[in-house]
Amino acid sequence: MSDAGFQIANPNGGQEFAYYYVDDVAVLASAGDLTAAIAPPSPLSCVEPVTVLDASGSSAGPGITYSWDGPNGFTSTL
């Protein structure tokens, strides 16, 4: 993201000591394209009751989190 400026101008010339007020300012920023990629996990079975999700091909960095949920109210955030 680059620096940005904010300017209020009176196109009618205004007076030297005129005051202008701003009620609201909205700033929108785009994070660019994000990727969420999970390699296909191995199948679960009675013999293999645990699997690992590999999301190493996903976007990472400050401010990016991943969350998921499952049965019985399970939730997790990474």
N, C-alpha and C positions, 0 to 999 in steps of 0.2 A: 504494500500500500504506500502511496506517495503522500507528501504533505498536501494539505488542502487549505484554502482560504475561505473567508466568509465576508461579504461586503454588502452593506445596505446603501442604496443610492436613491436620491430623489431626482427623477427625470425632469422635474419642473424647476430645478435650480435651488429651491429651498432657501432658508435664511441661515446666516452664519452660526447662530446659536440654537438652531432647531434640534429637538431631541426625537429620536426614533426608538421604538421598543419592539422587541421580538418576543412573541408569546411562546412559540414552539420551534424547535429545530430537530429534524429527523436526519440521522446519518445511516445510510445503508452501505454495507460492505459485502463484496462477493468473495467467497473463499476459493473460488475456482472449482474445478472438477474434483470430486472425491471418489475413491474406489473402495468398495467393500467386496473383497474376494476371499472366499473360503474354499480350500481344496476339498474334494470329496472325501469324507471320513470313511474309515473302515466300518463295515457293518457291525452292529451290536448283536450279541447272541448270549446264550447262557454261558458259553465258554469264554467269550470276550465281552464282558459287561461294561467295559469302559473304552471310550475312543477319545482321540485328541483332535481338536479343530485347529487347522493351520491357516491363519489369516495373514501370513507374512507378505502376501501380495497386495494388502490393503494400504490405504493412505494412513499415515501416522504423523504425529507432531503435536505441538502445543494446542490445547483446546479441542482435540478430537477424542471422543470417547465412544466406546462400543458397549451396547447393552443387549441382553437377551432374556427371555423368560421361558419357563417350562411348566410342567405339571405341578400341581399342589402349591401354586403361588411362588415357585422358584423364580428368582431374578438375580442377575449378576451384571456388573458393570466393570469394564476394563478401561 
